Amino acid sequence: SNPDAELGGGESDSWKYGDGSYELVGEGQGMNGLPPMVYGVAWNPYPEMEEFITYGSKHIKLWRRTLDGGQWIGELGLRNDGSRAADTSAKAGGAAAAGEASDTFAAAGAAELSRSMTSLTKTTSLGAAGKPGAAGASASKTAGGGGAGGVRASMAGSLSGSASGGSNPQVMSGGENVVSAVYVRPDVIVTGFPSGALGIWLIVYTNDKGIPADPRSKMIAKWSLSLIQRIADAHGSGPRVHQPDGTVTYGGIRGLCLRSDGNTLLSGGADGWIHTWVVEDGKVAVKGRPTTSVGKAPVEKKSAVVLRKIAPPGEKNGPNSFQISTPYKNEGPPAFRSLDCRPQAKPGDPLPMEFVMGTNRCDVWEVEYKNGKNTPEINVQIYGSMADLYAVATHPRNPSIFASSAEADRIFLWNADEFNLVRTAPTGVIGRSVTFSVDPVPANATYFPGWTPGVMEGDKKTPAGSGHHIAVGGKFGRVAILDAVTLQPIAMLKDCASAVDDVKYCGAPRPMLAAGSHDLVIDIYDVGKGYTHLSRCQGHQATVTHLDWSLPLSNPPALRGRRILQTNCASYEILYWDPLTGRQVLTNQRDAQWDTFTSILGFTVMGIWPDGSDGTDINAVDRAMCGQAYLVDDATGTGEVLTG
């Protein structure tokens, strides 16, 4: 080991101290498992409260300093610490439950799963062989299905006997993911679950003698966090979400925010709804320690908060409940993943009602009240790209227009001058690459039936004799061709069977499209003849990553007036091709002139590679239209402009 590093003075420790304005004061294990296990963190915002929570996959953890003010320790929250959480429902009307526990519980031993696919407490009864028996399944049916009843049954069954009243052991495995959390009191936390339920958690503090202590006390030696109430049906579960470990869950409630007044809570769900809740101090009924004997379990009332939904039944457009519709055709409502409220400028000012929301489509919405109006306006402030952004292409005739393609079944057309989204449409492929045709493509009823090119003036389309095309290369093969103005589908090219990492058009005298794929080949298409497949260039030893077309008048005499294709691959080869035949061109291309230059290898860009490069130092290159400047993206994420 490095002694200097152990003392905090070595180079490997420099990240802990940054520029000297902060330092690492504590660290600890979040949660073991396949990342990401920790989804988020929330500090306790109340005065004199030096603590925070982390939450995520099947856990929530409360962190505080030890009594001597040194190490930070995290204690896992308990979903069942011997007491019974009071399950309630917010489904009926606008009133949430007042925290009263039901006297009737479903049959013990139930194995009912919540809609999040991971129950609050998943239990099964074991047979003689130690395997799940039929009793649990039978009890599940008698529990009445999902919702509060199912949770109630699973929680009761985890600590009691079998469905028949015997003493078969129970297996407790897993728990429901916690996907959002917010402090609503110094010792009370509200969380969101994938099923669309809300959870109320109570923190209990004790001193070194085991006596309950005030949350702000400096003598707290122990603390515990336990779930005391679960409000089912606060939101719908929303669409399915695939997790890194291969399991399936739901979006649930990912957005929670307490307004500046400290008494109003906003929740945003994957069902496209925003709800407003009043947070009131009150008693929550909690069942005592269940037993296998016949009789009622004792009920204890704990001081916490009671949530009450403000909106009356049927309210959809505010001011307290909002049902948000997607801006994209033929898609479900946006699944909200984050939520934040506008704070008060200073204490005593009117409570601002505006708030913003982030969605699973990477869009940012805002609910605002303009000019003192009581009617809210709901708009998308920023459109995202729905997923990881892989490619961007500028229009060859209008530099303010560009297209983006993310790892999603949709293309976006943007106006850089106006900072807005012009149009978006599904493509039929998961995007990996995108490009515009160099020249407008003439309309032709034989080769492009049903396509009428035109120019958009507002919402009206004026017909034209030709128009540009957009090509989108897919993650799983295929290339989608669309109208560059309306995004109307024109053709689907199916020769590629794996990811298409680069696509490029060339212009006159013969417009063609080249598609380089993980098939280790480049497919060439004749654009003017309806994208007829011209040839396949084979010879690379790895995935084709970059390609460029030459200027036809700069080629060797034998190919003068024709195009040559330059390609790079992941094994750092640079090859040249005759696109009409698919054959490799072996003549020297040192002095060739190129229409575009995005290849990271070649005579023209030899100077971009630093000494000692191993081939991974440069990710992307693009030459300016003037031909004298190159934008280079290196492995450190740095962009450099170089002149040649």
C-alpha positions as CSV (number, residue, x, y, z in Angstrom):
1,S,0.0,0.0,0.0
2,N,1.0,3.6,-0.4
3,P,1.8,5.2,3.1
4,D,1.2,8.7,1.7
5,A,-2.2,7.7,0.4
6,E,-3.1,6.1,3.8
7,L,-2.3,9.4,5.5
8,G,-4.5,11.3,3.0
9,G,-1.5,13.0,1.3
10,G,-1.0,10.7,-1.7
11,E,-2.2,11.3,-5.2
12,S,-4.8,8.5,-5.0
13,D,-6.5,10.4,-2.1
14,S,-6.6,13.8,-3.9
15,W,-10.3,13.3,-5.0
16,K,-11.4,13.4,-1.4
17,Y,-10.2,16.9,-0.8
18,G,-10.7,18.6,-4.2
19,D,-9.6,22.3,-4.2
20,G,-9.6,22.6,-0.4
21,S,-13.1,24.0,-0.1
22,Y,-14.4,20.6,1.1
23,E,-13.1,17.4,2.5
24,L,-14.4,13.9,3.1
25,V,-15.8,13.6,6.6
26,G,-17.3,10.1,6.4
27,E,-18.0,7.2,4.2
28,G,-19.8,3.9,4.5
29,Q,-21.3,0.9,2.7
30,G,-24.6,1.9,1.0
31,M,-26.0,-1.5,0.2
32,N,-24.5,-4.7,-1.2
33,G,-25.8,-6.0,-4.5
34,L,-25.8,-5.5,-8.2
35,P,-25.6,-1.7,-8.8
36,P,-27.4,0.5,-8.6
37,M,-28.6,-0.5,-5.2
38,V,-28.8,3.1,-3.9
39,Y,-31.3,5.2,-5.8
40,G,-31.1,8.5,-3.9
41,V,-30.2,10.4,-0.8
42,A,-32.1,13.0,1.2
43,W,-30.7,15.3,4.0
44,N,-32.8,16.1,7.0
45,P,-33.6,19.8,6.3
46,Y,-34.7,20.7,9.8
47,P,-32.6,22.9,12.1
48,E,-30.0,21.1,14.3
49,M,-30.6,17.8,12.5
50,E,-27.3,16.4,11.2
51,E,-28.5,13.2,9.5
52,F,-29.6,11.9,6.1
53,I,-31.2,8.8,4.5
54,T,-30.2,6.7,1.6
55,Y,-32.8,4.5,-0.1
56,G,-33.1,2.1,-3.0
57,S,-33.3,-1.6,-3.8
58,K,-35.3,-3.2,-1.0
59,H,-33.9,-0.9,1.7
60,I,-33.9,2.5,3.3
61,K,-31.0,3.5,5.7
62,L,-30.7,6.3,8.2
63,W,-27.2,7.8,8.7
64,R,-26.0,9.8,11.7
65,R,-22.7,10.5,13.4
66,T,-21.6,8.4,16.4
67,L,-22.0,10.0,19.8
68,D,-18.4,11.2,19.8
69,G,-19.1,13.1,16.5
70,G,-16.7,10.9,14.5
71,Q,-17.8,8.1,12.2
72,W,-21.0,8.1,10.3
73,I,-23.2,5.0,10.9
74,G,-26.1,3.9,8.8
75,E,-29.0,1.9,10.3
76,L,-31.4,0.0,8.0
77,G,-35.1,0.9,8.2
78,L,-37.4,-1.9,9.4
79,R,-40.5,-2.9,7.6
80,N,-41.5,-5.1,10.4
81,D,-39.8,-4.8,13.7
82,G,-42.4,-6.9,15.7
83,S,-45.1,-4.2,15.3
84,R,-47.6,-4.2,12.5
85,A,-47.8,-1.2,10.0
86,A,-51.3,0.1,9.6
87,D,-52.2,-0.5,5.9
88,T,-54.7,2.0,4.6
89,S,-56.1,3.0,1.2
90,A,-56.3,6.4,-0.6
91,K,-58.4,5.0,-3.4
92,A,-61.8,6.3,-2.2
93,G,-62.3,9.9,-3.0
94,G,-59.9,12.6,-2.0
95,A,-59.5,11.6,1.7
96,A,-56.6,9.4,2.7
97,A,-56.9,7.2,5.7
98,A,-56.6,8.8,9.1
99,G,-54.1,6.2,10.3
100,E,-56.5,3.7,11.9
101,A,-55.5,0.1,11.7
102,S,-58.1,-2.5,10.7
103,D,-59.2,-5.1,13.2
104,T,-59.6,-7.8,10.5
105,F,-56.6,-9.3,8.8
106,A,-56.5,-11.8,6.0
107,A,-55.5,-15.4,6.6
108,A,-52.0,-15.8,7.8
109,G,-49.3,-17.3,5.6
110,A,-50.4,-15.4,2.5
111,A,-47.8,-15.0,-0.2
112,E,-49.6,-12.2,-2.1
113,L,-47.2,-10.0,-4.1
114,S,-47.8,-6.3,-4.6
115,R,-47.9,-5.0,-8.1
116,S,-44.3,-4.0,-7.9
117,M,-43.3,-7.6,-8.2
118,T,-41.5,-7.4,-4.9
119,S,-43.8,-7.4,-1.9
120,L,-43.4,-5.3,1.2
121,T,-42.7,-8.6,2.9
122,K,-42.7,-11.7,0.8
123,T,-43.5,-14.8,2.8
124,T,-44.0,-18.5,2.0
125,S,-44.9,-21.4,4.3
126,L,-42.5,-24.4,4.2
127,G,-43.6,-28.0,3.8
128,A,-41.9,-31.0,5.3
129,A,-39.3,-30.9,2.6
130,G,-38.5,-27.3,3.3
131,K,-40.0,-26.1,0.0
132,P,-42.9,-23.7,-0.5
133,G,-46.1,-25.6,0.0
134,A,-49.7,-25.2,-1.3
135,A,-50.9,-23.5,1.9
136,G,-49.4,-20.2,1.1
137,A,-50.9,-20.1,-2.4
138,S,-54.3,-21.1,-1.0
139,A,-54.1,-18.3,1.5
140,S,-53.1,-15.9,-1.2
141,K,-56.4,-16.4,-3.0
142,T,-58.4,-15.9,0.2
143,A,-56.6,-12.7,0.9
144,G,-58.5,-11.0,-1.8
145,G,-55.8,-10.2,-4.4
146,G,-53.7,-7.1,-4.6
147,G,-53.9,-3.7,-2.9
148,A,-54.0,-3.2,0.9
149,G,-55.5,-6.6,1.5
150,G,-52.6,-8.4,-0.1
151,V,-50.0,-6.4,1.8
152,R,-51.9,-6.9,5.0
153,A,-52.0,-10.6,4.5
154,S,-48.3,-10.8,3.7
155,M,-47.3,-8.7,6.7
156,A,-49.5,-10.7,9.0
157,G,-48.3,-14.0,7.6
158,S,-44.7,-13.2,8.1
159,L,-45.0,-13.3,11.9
160,S,-47.8,-15.8,12.5
161,G,-48.5,-19.4,11.8
162,S,-49.7,-21.2,8.7
163,A,-53.0,-20.6,7.0
164,S,-54.4,-23.6,8.9
165,G,-53.4,-22.1,12.3
166,G,-50.3,-24.4,12.7
167,S,-46.8,-23.4,13.3
168,N,-45.1,-24.0,10.0
169,P,-42.0,-21.8,9.7
170,Q,-42.1,-18.7,7.4
171,V,-39.4,-17.6,5.0
172,M,-39.1,-13.8,4.8
173,S,-37.2,-12.8,1.6
174,G,-36.7,-9.4,0.0
175,G,-38.8,-6.3,0.3
176,E,-40.3,-3.6,-1.8
177,N,-37.9,-1.1,-3.4
178,V,-38.0,2.5,-2.0
179,V,-37.9,4.8,-5.0
180,S,-38.3,8.2,-3.4
181,A,-38.1,9.8,0.1
182,V,-38.6,13.1,1.8
183,Y,-38.5,14.4,5.4
184,V,-41.8,15.9,6.5
185,R,-41.0,16.2,10.1
186,P,-37.6,16.0,12.0
187,D,-38.4,12.4,12.9
188,V,-40.9,11.4,10.1
189,I,-40.2,10.4,6.5
190,V,-42.5,9.7,3.6
191,T,-41.4,7.3,0.9
192,G,-42.7,6.2,-2.5
193,F,-43.0,2.5,-3.5
194,P,-43.1,1.0,-7.0
195,S,-46.6,-0.2,-6.5
196,G,-47.9,3.4,-6.2
197,A,-48.2,3.3,-2.4
198,L,-46.8,5.8,0.1
199,G,-45.0,4.8,3.2
200,I,-44.8,6.7,6.5
201,W,-41.7,6.0,8.6
202,L,-41.0,7.0,12.2
203,I,-37.6,7.5,13.7
204,V,-37.0,6.8,17.3
205,Y,-34.0,8.2,19.1
206,T,-32.5,7.0,22.4
207,N,-29.5,8.1,24.5
208,D,-26.8,5.9,25.8
209,K,-29.0,4.7,28.7
210,G,-31.8,3.6,26.3
211,I,-34.1,6.5,27.2
212,P,-36.0,8.2,24.4
213,A,-34.3,11.4,23.3
214,D,-35.3,14.5,21.4
215,P,-34.3,14.4,17.7
216,R,-32.2,17.5,18.2
217,S,-30.3,16.2,21.2
218,K,-26.6,15.9,21.0
219,M,-26.6,12.8,23.3
220,I,-28.3,10.4,20.8
221,A,-26.6,7.0,21.0
222,K,-29.0,4.9,19.0
223,W,-31.7,5.4,16.4
224,S,-34.1,3.2,14.5
225,L,-36.4,3.8,11.5
226,S,-39.5,1.7,11.0
227,L,-42.5,1.8,8.7
228,I,-45.7,2.6,10.6
229,Q,-48.2,3.1,7.8
230,R,-48.5,2.2,4.1
231,I,-51.1,4.1,2.0
232,A,-52.0,1.9,-0.9
233,D,-53.5,3.3,-4.1
234,A,-51.9,6.7,-3.7
235,H,-51.0,6.4,-7.3
236,G,-51.1,3.8,-10.0
237,S,-48.0,1.6,-10.5
238,G,-47.3,2.9,-14.0
239,P,-45.4,1.1,-16.7
240,R,-43.0,-1.8,-16.2
241,V,-39.4,-1.1,-15.5
242,H,-36.6,-3.7,-16.1
243,Q,-33.9,-3.7,-13.5
244,P,-30.2,-4.5,-13.9
245,D,-30.6,-7.9,-12.1
246,G,-33.2,-9.0,-14.7
247,T,-36.3,-8.6,-12.5
248,V,-39.3,-6.5,-13.4
249,T,-40.7,-3.8,-11.3
250,Y,-42.9,-0.7,-11.8
251,G,-42.3,3.1,-11.8
252,G,-44.5,3.8,-8.8
253,I,-44.0,7.1,-7.0
254,R,-40.6,8.6,-7.9
255,G,-41.3,12.2,-7.1
256,L,-41.9,13.6,-3.6
257,C,-41.5,17.3,-2.5
258,L,-42.6,19.1,0.6
259,R,-43.6,22.7,0.0
260,S,-42.1,25.6,1.8
261,D,-45.0,25.8,4.3
262,G,-44.0,22.4,5.6
263,N,-47.6,21.2,5.6
264,T,-48.2,20.4,1.9
265,L,-46.7,17.4,0.1
266,L,-46.6,16.8,-3.7
267,S,-46.3,13.4,-5.1
268,G,-45.6,12.5,-8.8
269,G,-46.2,9.0,-10.1
270,A,-45.5,6.9,-13.1
271,D,-49.2,6.9,-13.8
272,G,-48.9,10.5,-15.0
273,W,-50.7,12.0,-12.0
274,I,-49.6,14.7,-9.6
275,H,-51.4,14.8,-6.2
276,T,-51.3,17.3,-3.3
277,W,-51.5,16.1,0.3
278,V,-52.0,17.9,3.5
279,V,-49.4,16.8,6.1
280,E,-51.0,16.9,9.6
281,D,-49.6,15.9,12.9
282,G,-51.5,13.0,14.3
283,K,-51.6,9.6,15.7
284,V,-51.0,6.5,13.6
285,A,-52.4,3.2,14.9
286,V,-49.9,0.3,14.8
287,K,-50.7,-3.3,15.6
288,G,-48.7,-4.8,18.4
289,R,-46.6,-7.9,18.2
290,P,-48.7,-10.6,16.5
291,T,-48.9,-14.0,18.2
292,T,-50.0,-17.5,17.0
293,S,-52.6,-17.6,19.7
294,V,-56.2,-16.7,19.1
295,G,-57.1,-13.1,20.0
296,K,-56.6,-9.6,19.0
297,A,-53.2,-8.0,18.8
298,P,-52.8,-4.9,20.9
299,V,-53.0,-1.5,19.1
300,E,-50.5,1.3,19.9
301,K,-50.9,4.8,18.6
302,K,-47.7,6.5,17.6
303,S,-47.3,10.2,17.1
304,A,-46.3,10.9,13.5
305,V,-48.2,12.5,10.6
306,V,-51.5,11.8,8.7
307,L,-51.6,12.4,5.0
308,R,-54.9,13.7,3.4
309,K,-55.3,14.1,-0.3
310,I,-56.8,17.5,-1.0
311,A,-58.4,17.2,-4.4
312,P,-62.0,16.1,-4.6
313,P,-62.9,13.0,-6.8
314,G,-62.7,13.7,-10.5
315,E,-60.2,16.7,-10.3
316,K,-57.8,16.4,-13.2
317,N,-56.6,19.9,-14.1
318,G,-55.6,21.3,-10.8
319,P,-55.2,23.1,-8.6
320,N,-54.5,20.1,-6.4
321,S,-54.5,17.0,-8.7
322,F,-53.2,17.0,-12.3
323,Q,-53.5,14.2,-14.9
324,I,-50.8,14.9,-17.4
325,S,-51.1,13.7,-21.0
326,T,-48.1,12.7,-23.1
327,P,-47.0,15.2,-25.9
328,Y,-46.2,12.1,-28.1
329,K,-48.9,10.4,-30.2
330,N,-49.9,6.9,-29.4
331,E,-48.0,6.7,-26.1
332,G,-49.0,6.4,-22.5
333,P,-48.8,9.2,-19.9
334,P,-45.4,10.5,-18.8
335,A,-43.9,8.6,-15.8
336,F,-42.6,11.2,-13.4
337,R,-39.2,10.5,-12.0
338,S,-38.5,13.8,-10.1
339,L,-40.4,16.7,-8.6
340,D,-39.5,20.1,-7.1
341,C,-41.5,23.0,-5.9
342,R,-40.7,26.7,-6.1
343,P,-39.5,27.9,-2.7
344,Q,-40.6,31.1,-0.9
345,A,-38.4,34.1,-1.6
346,K,-38.5,34.9,2.1
347,P,-40.6,33.8,5.2
348,G,-44.0,35.4,5.2
349,D,-44.4,35.7,1.5
350,P,-47.3,33.9,-0.2
351,L,-46.7,30.2,-0.8
352,P,-45.6,29.7,-4.5
353,M,-47.8,27.1,-6.3
354,E,-45.4,26.5,-9.2
355,F,-43.5,23.2,-9.5
356,V,-41.5,21.3,-12.1
357,M,-41.3,17.6,-13.0
358,G,-38.9,15.4,-14.8
359,T,-40.1,12.3,-16.7
360,N,-38.9,8.9,-17.9
361,R,-38.7,10.5,-21.4
362,C,-36.1,13.0,-20.1
363,D,-38.6,15.9,-20.5
364,V,-39.0,18.7,-18.0
365,W,-42.6,19.9,-17.3
366,E,-43.7,23.0,-15.4
367,V,-47.0,23.9,-13.8
368,E,-47.1,27.7,-13.4
369,Y,-49.6,30.4,-12.6
370,K,-49.0,33.4,-14.8
371,N,-50.0,37.0,-14.1
372,G,-51.8,36.1,-10.9
373,K,-54.2,33.8,-12.6
374,N,-55.9,31.0,-10.6
375,T,-55.8,28.6,-13.6
376,P,-52.5,26.8,-14.0
377,E,-50.7,26.4,-17.3
378,I,-49.0,23.1,-17.9
379,N,-46.2,22.9,-20.4
380,V,-43.1,21.0,-21.4
381,Q,-40.2,23.4,-20.8
382,I,-37.4,21.1,-22.1
383,Y,-37.8,18.1,-24.4
384,G,-35.3,15.3,-23.8
385,S,-34.1,12.5,-26.0
386,M,-35.8,9.7,-24.0
387,A,-32.6,7.7,-23.6
388,D,-28.8,7.8,-24.1
389,L,-28.0,10.1,-27.0
390,Y,-25.9,8.4,-29.7
391,A,-25.9,10.7,-32.7
392,V,-26.6,14.2,-34.0
393,A,-26.6,15.4,-37.6
394,T,-27.0,19.0,-39.0
395,H,-29.1,19.8,-42.1
396,P,-26.9,20.3,-45.1
397,R,-28.7,23.4,-46.3
398,N,-30.0,24.9,-43.0
399,P,-27.4,24.9,-40.2
400,S,-30.0,25.9,-37.6
401,I,-31.8,22.5,-38.1
402,F,-30.4,19.3,-36.7
403,A,-31.7,15.9,-35.8
404,S,-30.8,13.7,-32.8
405,S,-31.1,10.0,-32.4
406,A,-31.1,8.3,-29.0
407,E,-31.3,4.7,-27.9
408,A,-35.1,4.9,-28.4
409,D,-37.7,4.3,-31.1
410,R,-38.0,8.0,-31.9
411,I,-36.1,10.8,-33.8
412,F,-36.1,14.5,-32.8
413,L,-35.9,17.4,-35.2
414,W,-34.6,20.6,-33.5
415,N,-34.3,24.3,-34.3
416,A,-31.0,25.6,-32.7
417,D,-31.9,29.3,-33.3
418,E,-35.2,29.1,-31.5
419,F,-34.1,26.5,-28.9
420,N,-37.1,24.3,-29.5
421,L,-38.3,21.0,-30.7
422,V,-39.6,21.2,-34.3
423,R,-41.0,17.7,-34.6
424,T,-40.6,14.2,-33.3
425,A,-41.8,10.8,-34.6
426,P,-41.2,7.1,-34.1
427,T,-38.8,5.5,-36.5
428,G,-39.3,1.8,-36.1
429,V,-35.7,1.3,-35.0
430,I,-33.7,1.9,-31.8
431,G,-31.4,4.7,-32.9
432,R,-27.6,4.4,-33.1
433,S,-26.7,6.8,-36.0
434,V,-28.4,9.5,-38.0
435,T,-27.7,11.6,-41.2
436,F,-29.3,13.9,-43.7
437,S,-29.1,13.3,-47.4
438,V,-26.6,15.7,-49.0
439,D,-28.9,16.8,-51.8
440,P,-32.7,16.9,-52.1
441,V,-34.1,13.6,-53.4
442,P,-36.6,14.0,-56.4
443,A,-40.1,12.7,-55.9
444,N,-40.8,9.5,-57.8
445,A,-44.1,7.7,-57.6
446,T,-42.4,4.4,-58.8
447,Y,-39.6,4.4,-56.2
448,F,-41.2,6.4,-53.4
449,P,-44.9,5.7,-53.6
450,G,-47.0,7.8,-51.2
451,W,-44.2,10.3,-50.6
452,T,-44.9,13.9,-51.4
453,P,-42.0,16.2,-50.5
454,G,-42.8,19.7,-49.3
455,V,-41.9,22.7,-47.2
456,M,-43.6,23.3,-43.8
457,E,-44.9,26.8,-43.2
458,G,-46.3,26.7,-39.7
459,D,-48.6,23.7,-39.6
460,K,-49.2,23.7,-43.4
461,K,-47.2,21.8,-45.9
462,T,-46.4,23.3,-49.3
463,P,-45.7,20.5,-51.9
464,A,-42.3,20.6,-53.6
465,G,-40.6,18.5,-56.3
466,S,-37.9,17.2,-54.1
467,G,-36.9,17.0,-50.4
468,H,-34.2,15.8,-48.1
469,H,-34.2,12.4,-46.5
470,I,-33.0,11.3,-43.0
471,A,-31.5,7.9,-42.4
472,V,-31.5,6.4,-38.9
473,G,-29.3,3.3,-38.2
474,G,-30.7,0.9,-35.7
475,K,-29.3,-0.8,-32.6
476,F,-30.5,-4.2,-33.8
477,G,-29.9,-3.7,-37.5
478,R,-32.0,-2.1,-40.2
479,V,-32.0,1.5,-41.4
480,A,-35.1,3.7,-41.4
481,I,-35.5,6.4,-44.1
482,L,-37.8,9.4,-43.3
483,D,-38.8,12.7,-44.8
484,A,-36.5,15.4,-43.3
485,V,-39.4,17.8,-42.9
486,T,-42.4,15.8,-41.8
487,L,-40.6,12.7,-40.6
488,Q,-42.9,10.6,-42.7
489,P,-41.6,7.0,-43.1
490,I,-40.3,6.4,-46.6
491,A,-38.4,3.1,-46.5
492,M,-36.9,0.4,-44.2
493,L,-33.6,-1.2,-45.2
494,K,-33.3,-4.6,-43.7
495,D,-29.9,-5.9,-45.0
496,C,-28.0,-5.2,-41.7
497,A,-28.6,-7.7,-39.0
498,S,-26.7,-6.0,-36.2
499,A,-26.1,-2.4,-34.9
500,V,-25.5,0.2,-37.5
501,D,-22.9,2.6,-36.0
502,D,-22.5,5.0,-38.9
503,V,-24.5,6.1,-41.9
504,K,-23.5,8.6,-44.6
505,Y,-25.0,10.0,-47.8
506,C,-23.1,11.2,-50.8
507,G,-24.3,13.7,-53.4
508,A,-24.1,13.9,-57.2
509,P,-23.3,12.5,-59.7
510,R,-24.9,9.4,-58.1
511,P,-26.5,9.8,-54.7
512,M,-25.8,6.8,-52.5
513,L,-26.2,5.8,-48.8
514,A,-23.5,3.8,-46.9
515,A,-24.3,1.9,-43.7
516,G,-21.5,0.5,-41.6
517,S,-22.6,-2.2,-39.1
518,H,-21.5,-4.7,-36.5
519,D,-21.8,-7.3,-39.3
520,L,-18.3,-6.1,-40.2
521,V,-19.6,-4.9,-43.6
522,I,-20.7,-1.7,-45.3
523,D,-23.9,-1.8,-47.3
524,I,-24.3,0.6,-50.2
525,Y,-27.7,1.8,-51.5
526,D,-28.7,3.7,-54.7
527,V,-30.9,6.5,-53.3
528,G,-32.4,7.6,-56.7
529,K,-33.7,4.2,-57.4
530,G,-35.6,3.7,-54.1
531,Y,-32.6,2.6,-52.1
532,T,-31.8,-0.4,-54.2
533,H,-29.0,-2.4,-52.7
534,L,-25.9,-1.8,-54.8
535,S,-23.1,-3.7,-53.1
536,R,-21.7,-5.0,-49.8
537,C,-18.1,-4.1,-48.9
538,Q,-16.5,-7.0,-46.9
539,G,-13.0,-7.1,-45.5
540,H,-12.9,-5.5,-42.0
541,Q,-11.9,-7.6,-39.1
542,A,-14.1,-5.8,-36.5
543,T,-17.1,-3.5,-36.1
544,V,-17.2,-0.7,-38.7
545,T,-17.2,2.6,-36.7
546,H,-16.6,5.5,-39.1
547,L,-17.0,6.1,-42.8
548,D,-16.6,9.1,-45.3
549,W,-17.2,9.7,-49.0
550,S,-14.5,11.2,-51.2
551,L,-14.9,14.2,-53.6
552,P,-15.3,12.5,-57.0
553,L,-12.9,14.8,-59.0
554,S,-10.0,14.2,-56.6
555,N,-9.8,10.4,-57.1
556,P,-7.0,8.5,-59.0
557,P,-7.4,8.6,-62.8
558,A,-9.0,5.1,-62.9
559,L,-11.8,6.3,-60.5
560,R,-12.0,10.0,-61.6
561,G,-15.5,11.3,-61.4
562,R,-16.7,8.5,-59.1
563,R,-16.9,8.2,-55.3
564,I,-14.5,6.3,-53.0
565,L,-15.6,5.2,-49.5
566,Q,-13.1,5.4,-46.6
567,T,-13.9,3.3,-43.5
568,N,-12.4,2.6,-40.0
569,C,-13.2,-0.3,-37.7
570,A,-12.7,-1.2,-34.1
571,S,-9.4,-3.1,-34.9
572,Y,-8.0,0.2,-36.2
573,E,-8.0,-0.6,-39.9
574,I,-8.5,2.0,-42.5
575,L,-9.8,0.6,-45.8
576,Y,-11.0,2.2,-49.1
577,W,-13.8,0.9,-51.3
578,D,-15.4,1.2,-54.7
579,P,-19.0,1.5,-53.7
580,L,-20.4,0.3,-57.1
581,T,-18.7,-3.1,-56.9
582,G,-18.0,-3.5,-53.2
583,R,-14.3,-4.2,-53.9
584,Q,-11.5,-2.8,-51.9
585,V,-9.4,0.0,-53.5
586,L,-5.7,-0.7,-53.0
587,T,-4.3,2.4,-54.6
588,N,-2.7,5.1,-52.5
589,Q,-5.3,7.6,-51.1
590,R,-2.8,9.9,-49.4
591,D,-3.8,12.9,-51.5
592,A,-7.5,12.2,-51.8
593,Q,-10.0,14.9,-50.9
594,W,-12.9,14.0,-48.7
595,D,-16.5,15.3,-48.7
596,T,-16.7,14.8,-45.0
597,F,-14.1,13.6,-42.5
598,T,-15.3,11.8,-39.4
599,S,-12.8,9.0,-39.4
600,I,-10.4,8.9,-36.5
601,L,-7.7,7.3,-38.7
602,G,-6.2,8.5,-42.0
603,F,-3.4,10.7,-43.4
604,T,-5.3,13.9,-42.8
605,V,-5.7,13.3,-39.0
606,M,-2.4,11.7,-38.1
607,G,-1.6,14.7,-35.9
608,I,-4.6,14.3,-33.5
609,W,-3.0,11.3,-31.9
610,P,-0.7,12.0,-28.9
611,D,2.6,10.2,-28.4
612,G,2.2,6.8,-26.9
613,S,-1.5,6.4,-27.9
614,D,-2.9,2.9,-27.6
615,G,-5.9,3.5,-29.9
616,T,-8.4,4.4,-27.2
617,D,-7.4,8.0,-26.8
618,I,-9.7,9.5,-29.5
619,N,-13.4,8.8,-29.7
620,A,-14.7,11.1,-32.5
621,V,-13.6,13.6,-35.1
622,D,-15.5,16.0,-37.3
623,R,-14.1,18.4,-39.9
624,A,-15.7,21.9,-40.3
625,M,-17.3,22.7,-43.7
626,C,-14.4,25.1,-44.4
627,G,-12.1,22.1,-44.4
628,Q,-9.5,23.8,-42.1
629,A,-10.6,23.0,-38.6
630,Y,-11.3,19.7,-36.8
631,L,-13.2,19.1,-33.6
632,V,-11.7,16.2,-31.7
633,D,-13.3,14.3,-28.8
634,D,-10.8,12.4,-26.6
635,A,-11.1,9.7,-24.0
636,T,-11.2,12.2,-21.1
637,G,-14.3,13.8,-22.4
638,T,-12.4,16.9,-23.6
639,G,-13.2,18.5,-27.0
640,E,-10.4,20.3,-28.8
641,V,-10.5,22.4,-32.0
642,L,-7.4,21.8,-34.1
643,T,-6.5,23.5,-37.4
644,G,-4.8,21.7,-40.3
